[in-house]
Amino acid sequence: MASSQTQPAVVLLSGGLDSATTLAFARSRGFVCHALSFDYGQRHKFELAAARRVATALGAIEHRIVRIDLSAGGGFGHSALTDEISVPKDRPLEDQPSQEGNPKSEIRNPKIKIPVTYVPARNTIFLSIALGYAEVLGAFDIFLGVNAVDYSGYPDCRPEFVEAFERLANLATAAAVEGKGRFAVHAPLIGMTKGQIIRAGLEMGVDYSLTHSCYDPSSDGRACGHCDACRLRRAGFAEAGAADPTRYVEA
Amino acid sequence: MASSQTQPAVVLLSGGLDSATTLAFARSRGFVCHALSFDYGQRHKFELAAARRVATALGAIEHRIVRIDLSAGGGFGHSALTDEISVPKDRPLEDQPSQEGNPKSEIRNPKIKIPVTYVPARNTIFLSIALGYAEVLGAFDIFLGVNAVDYSGYPDCRPEFVEAFERLANLATAAAVEGKGRFAVHAPLIGMTKGQIIRAGLEMGVDYSLTHSCYDPSSDGRACGHCDACRLRRAGFAEAGAADPTRYVEA
């Protein structure tokens, strides 16, 4: 990974724990960070407010929110995060698929279970727009907060997806084809557990009280404590041996 | 290429000559076609009206226009198609790069000249959203109207780009990873000259008077006749030995 005090990077920032830590990683490596969030009709808009807070707190030089209106003609998000499908609660975390022992799983793996919170092609769309943004900025580094625990069955959080996008980026763009540089998609958390991510973030000064993870928050933004995101987050703080600053609906 | 009387496909439809012909190809192969256009702040909005006309005339089962607001915070289109950069006029077509003799050009080719009408990562963004749409529809076929002449220096119109996106699609999506099917990105025009495209389209009943190619139309939608798109289109009708139905500013 190139390190620089002046090089720009685009950091995908959802406002959650992982992307906040990813921004801290990019900053700690000296990149001038342009944070990028998306308003794509997600139900948990508290994410976007959290992204604003996190971008400011962690010293992003700018923060843009790109609105993608996929709803023309009826919407095609088709996910518990955008539609009126119930967010799963209190399902055992060990039921979720893991990359363990299968770090390079090829396509058509019948054992992969895709959660209802999967949004079709979401990370592909986000990375594509990040790529266009990076090219305009003259940046060749894109940071993405995917990791093995958050993987949870999402095909677009796997290392082979990240590598395939990086390859595409270097074929797709004028900047790469003209030889001005080579795009790198950094996923610094990809091999870390939630507890390791939180410990690393705390060492870098991340204030996790600013972040939002819950898929099904109350109207005042408190976390439900029972969706996959809340349960992974809670377990992460326990693993890290750190106090969980999250405001839950019930204590 | 799979052929089916009932299989759905997503067809990227700009409203130009090539994408109209591509829709006709997809229809002729029996696909139920869902046409997809983008409102991304392009200056030539006559494209979108043309796309509507073409989708109806060629029997698309639906036509969606997805708005992408890339302008949050100042815009990052950075192209003569979205910004106030002059569209080049009357430049010799033979000055434009061609894939001839270089069908598999690798990245970092210093001879590639990128025109100012290049929009960073445009086809990557369009295909990504088409992929999400296809997955929701249960479609595995995406049609894209890129070709060797329209290539004109655009890195994201090359065969290796199309292949890299197809590979990505099959790693990125639940539908592919669960083994429900394999995504194919079809670029039926990729090896054809403009004249061949027009001849094939006329045989399939495409009414090219409905299409719009010009990058710099008059306020009433007539073509300038001098931008790259106009000149390629004009030369194509001449090559095809067909009457050019385009309404030009000057005859």
Interface residues (C-beta under 8 A of the other chain):
Chain A: E62 H63 R64 I65 V66 R67 I68 D69 L70 A72 G73 F76 G77 H78 I107 R108 N109 P110 I112 I114 Y118 V119 P120 A121 R122 N123 T124 I125 L127 S128 I129 L131 G132 Y133 E135 V136 L137 P155 D156 R158 E160 F161 A164 F165 R167 L168 A169 N170 L171 A172 T173 A174 A175 A176 V177 E178 G179
Chain B: E62 H63 R64 I65 V66 R67 I68 D69 L70 A72 G73 F76 G77 H78 I107 R108 N109 P110 I112 I114 Y118 V119 P120 A121 R122 N123 T124 I125 L127 S128 I129 L131 G132 Y133 E135 V136 L137 P155 D156 R158 E160 F161 A164 F165 R167 L168 A169 N170 L171 A172 T173 A174 A175 A176 V177 E178 G179
